[in-house]
């Protein structure tokens, strides 16, 4: 349990933080619970979950990146948008995981023992994978989550809306720093704008945004900042500052407290 910091948001909603600074959320209804994202794969998650709920738990993923899927194989069922299935599968490839875990260990100043590194690198895929669909309602018993497709960071990114409690769980679609839209499996900056406009159109349905990383909760006004930033990039694709990220140069446009990291090939939809 020492690998996870637990914060109770309200009765039946918990935020978990793993050593590589990824948030996971446990959301409980009367009949069942969901684990929203599964972190980097550190040990002890099942024990933490068992200490918080005795309900059956299903994993639901905001997207397929390895830092959100690591423990997904520990649960009987995992759900993801079909566009991100291959992203999830590639995240369990050993060589890539080894490289990423070494990188995260360095940037988060969290040294890994050989045993810990081996544990993280050898995490396994979920045995059962089923798809989430846009607009689907997940009924937990007296509590419902709505699936909202929000392509941008990845093509299969989704958010989960809890209207009864006024929460939007955004994964890496929205966070208070920068979002990355430069992967081969990312959508376009144009899609980022459309996704944020869609979330903004629903702003009366929630009061707080709970992201996958960094400061939280976030105010809905951050969506306007992302829309403004996307507009600037769409008007002038070269507006971003050239920065060295992930073994190559990207463009980074910042506005207020947020930023969009992108490449020119991912500005407009194909």
matplotlib code that plots the C-alpha trace (Angstrom):
import matplotlib.pyplot as plt

x = [0.0, 3.0, 3.1, -0.2, -1.3, -5.0, -7.3, -11.0, -12.8, -16.2, -18.1, -17.5, -14.9, -11.2, -8.1, -4.9, -1.5, 1.3, 5.1, 5.3, 2.7, -0.3, -3.7, -6.1, -9.7, -11.9, -15.6, -18.1, -21.8, -24.3, -23.7, -20.2, -17.2, -14.8, -11.1, -10.7, -7.1, -4.6, -1.4, 2.2, 1.9, 3.3, 2.6, 0.0, -3.0, -5.3, -4.7, -5.5, -8.7, -9.8, -9.3, -11.6, -14.5, -15.9, -17.7, -16.7, -14.3, -13.9, -11.2, -12.2, -9.4, -9.3, -6.7, -4.1, -0.8, 1.4, 1.3, -2.5, -2.8, 0.0, -2.2, -5.1, -4.1, -4.8, -8.6, -11.1, -12.3, -10.9, -12.6, -11.1, -12.1, -11.4, -9.2, -6.7, -6.5, -3.2, -1.8, -2.6, -1.0, 2.2, 2.6, 3.2, 6.1, 9.1, 11.8, 9.6, 8.4, 12.0, 13.0, 10.0, 10.3, 14.0, 13.1, 10.3, 12.5, 14.9, 12.5, 10.5, 13.6, 12.3, 15.0, 13.8, 15.4, 16.1, 13.1, 10.8, 12.0, 11.5, 8.0, 7.1, 8.6, 6.9, 3.3, 0.8, -2.1, -5.7, -7.1, -10.4, -10.7, -14.1, -14.9, -16.3, -18.6, -19.3, -22.4, -22.5, -23.9, -22.0, -24.5, -22.8, -26.0, -27.4, -24.5, -23.9, -20.9, -21.3, -18.5, -17.5, -15.2, -12.5, -9.8, -6.7, -3.9, -4.7, -7.4, -9.2, -9.1, -12.3, -13.6, -16.1, -18.9, -20.5, -23.4, -24.9, -21.7, -20.5, -17.3, -15.5, -12.7, -10.5, -7.4, -4.9, -7.4, -7.3, -4.6, -3.0, 0.3, 0.5, -1.1, 0.9, -0.4, 2.7, 2.5, 1.8, -1.5, -2.5, -5.3, -4.9, -4.9, -8.1, -9.5, -8.3, -10.3, -13.4, -13.1, -12.6, -15.6, -17.7, -16.7, -17.3, -20.8, -21.5, -20.1, -23.5, -23.2, -20.1, -18.2, -14.8, -12.3, -10.2, -7.3, -4.7, -1.7, -0.7, -2.8, -6.4, -9.3, -9.4, -11.9, -14.0, -12.4, -9.3, -11.2, -11.4, -7.7, -7.1, -9.6, -7.7, -4.4, -5.7, -7.1, -3.7, -2.0, -4.6, -4.1, -0.3, 1.0, 4.6, 3.6, 5.0, 8.5, 10.8, 11.7, 13.4, 10.9, 10.9, 14.0, 13.0, 12.0, 8.4, 6.6, 5.2, 2.6, 1.9, -1.0, -1.5, -1.0, -1.4, 0.3, 0.0, 3.0, 2.5, 4.1, 3.0, 1.7, -0.8, -2.3, -5.1, -7.2, -6.2]
y = [0.0, 2.3, 2.8, 4.6, 7.8, 7.8, 10.9, 10.6, 13.1, 12.2, 9.2, 6.6, 8.5, 8.2, 9.5, 7.4, 8.7, 6.3, 7.0, 8.2, 10.9, 9.3, 9.6, 6.7, 7.0, 4.5, 5.2, 3.2, 2.7, 0.6, -2.5, -2.2, 0.0, 1.0, 1.8, 4.7, 4.2, 1.7, 3.6, 2.6, -0.9, -0.6, -3.3, -3.2, -1.7, -4.6, -4.4, -0.7, -1.2, -4.0, -1.7, 0.9, -1.2, -4.7, -4.2, -6.0, -3.7, -3.2, -1.2, 1.6, 3.5, 7.1, 6.1, 3.4, 4.8, 2.6, 5.0, 4.6, 0.9, -0.8, -2.7, -3.3, -7.0, -7.6, -7.2, -9.6, -7.1, -3.9, -1.5, 0.9, 2.8, 0.6, 3.3, 2.8, -1.0, -1.2, 1.7, -0.4, -3.5, -1.7, -0.4, -3.9, -4.5, -5.2, -3.1, -0.1, -0.5, -0.8, 2.4, 4.3, 3.2, 4.1, 7.5, 8.1, 6.9, 9.7, 12.6, 11.8, 11.2, 7.8, 5.2, 1.7, -1.4, -4.2, -6.1, -3.1, -2.5, -6.1, -6.1, -3.0, -4.2, -7.6, -6.4, -8.2, -7.4, -7.8, -11.2, -9.7, -6.4, -4.9, -1.6, 1.6, 3.6, 7.3, 8.2, 4.9, 5.0, 2.9, 2.1, 1.4, 1.2, 4.5, 6.2, 6.6, 7.6, 8.8, 8.0, 11.0, 10.5, 13.2, 12.4, 14.5, 13.2, 9.8, 9.0, 6.8, 9.2, 9.4, 11.3, 10.1, 12.4, 12.0, 14.5, 13.6, 14.7, 17.3, 15.6, 15.2, 12.7, 13.8, 11.5, 13.3, 15.1, 18.1, 18.9, 22.0, 22.2, 20.7, 18.0, 16.0, 15.7, 14.5, 10.7, 8.6, 7.6, 11.1, 12.9, 16.5, 19.8, 20.4, 17.4, 18.8, 22.0, 20.0, 17.8, 20.8, 22.6, 19.5, 19.4, 23.1, 22.6, 20.3, 22.6, 22.9, 19.2, 19.4, 21.7, 20.1, 18.4, 15.6, 14.9, 12.2, 14.3, 17.5, 20.0, 19.2, 19.7, 22.1, 24.7, 24.4, 27.7, 25.8, 24.5, 28.0, 28.3, 25.1, 26.2, 29.6, 27.8, 25.4, 28.3, 30.0, 26.9, 26.3, 29.9, 29.6, 26.0, 27.4, 29.5, 26.9, 27.1, 24.4, 22.1, 18.7, 16.1, 12.3, 11.9, 14.5, 18.1, 19.2, 22.5, 23.8, 26.6, 27.9, 30.1, 31.0, 27.8, 25.3, 24.2, 22.0, 20.0, 19.0, 18.4, 20.1, 16.8, 16.7, 20.2, 19.5, 16.4, 14.3]
z = [0.0, 0.4, -3.4, -3.5, -1.8, -1.2, -1.0, -0.4, -2.7, -1.3, 0.0, -2.7, -4.7, -4.1, -5.9, -5.8, -6.8, -7.8, -7.5, -11.1, -10.4, -12.3, -10.8, -10.6, -9.4, -7.6, -8.1, -6.2, -6.7, -4.7, -6.8, -8.2, -8.6, -11.4, -11.3, -13.7, -15.1, -13.7, -13.3, -14.1, -12.7, -9.1, -6.7, -4.0, -5.9, -5.3, -1.6, -1.6, -3.6, -1.2, 1.8, 0.2, -1.3, -1.1, -4.4, -7.7, -9.6, -13.3, -15.0, -17.3, -19.2, -20.4, -23.0, -23.7, -22.6, -20.4, -17.4, -17.2, -18.0, -15.9, -13.4, -15.8, -16.1, -12.4, -12.9, -14.6, -17.1, -18.7, -20.9, -23.5, -26.6, -29.6, -31.2, -28.4, -28.2, -30.1, -28.0, -24.9, -26.3, -27.4, -23.9, -22.5, -24.9, -22.6, -24.2, -24.4, -20.8, -19.6, -21.4, -20.1, -16.5, -16.5, -17.9, -15.3, -12.5, -13.4, -14.1, -10.9, -8.8, -7.7, -7.8, -8.6, -7.1, -9.5, -8.2, -8.6, -12.2, -13.1, -11.6, -13.6, -16.9, -16.7, -16.1, -18.3, -20.5, -19.3, -20.1, -21.1, -23.0, -24.0, -25.8, -24.5, -26.8, -27.0, -25.1, -23.2, -19.6, -17.0, -14.2, -11.0, -9.0, -7.9, -9.7, -13.4, -15.6, -19.2, -21.7, -23.8, -26.7, -26.7, -29.4, -29.1, -26.9, -28.5, -31.0, -28.5, -25.5, -23.5, -20.5, -17.9, -16.7, -13.3, -13.5, -10.1, -8.3, -10.8, -11.8, -15.1, -15.1, -18.0, -18.1, -20.3, -22.4, -20.0, -17.5, -16.0, -17.8, -21.3, -23.3, -25.9, -29.4, -31.3, -31.1, -34.2, -32.5, -31.5, -33.2, -34.5, -32.8, -34.7, -32.8, -29.5, -30.1, -31.1, -28.0, -25.6, -27.3, -26.7, -23.0, -22.6, -24.1, -21.2, -18.5, -16.7, -16.0, -13.8, -11.5, -11.3, -13.6, -12.2, -14.6, -14.9, -13.8, -12.1, -10.2, -9.4, -9.4, -12.3, -13.1, -16.3, -17.5, -18.4, -21.4, -22.8, -22.5, -24.5, -27.2, -27.5, -27.7, -30.4, -32.3, -32.3, -33.6, -36.3, -37.5, -37.5, -37.3, -36.7, -33.7, -31.2, -29.7, -30.9, -27.9, -27.6, -26.3, -26.4, -28.6, -31.1, -31.7, -31.2, -31.1, -27.8, -27.7, -24.2, -23.0, -19.3, -17.3, -20.2, -23.3, -26.4, -27.6, -31.2, -34.6, -37.8, -39.2, -36.4, -36.7, -39.1, -39.6, -42.5]

ax = plt.figure().add_subplot(projection="3d")
ax.plot(x, y, z, "-o")
ax.set_aspect("equal")
plt.show()
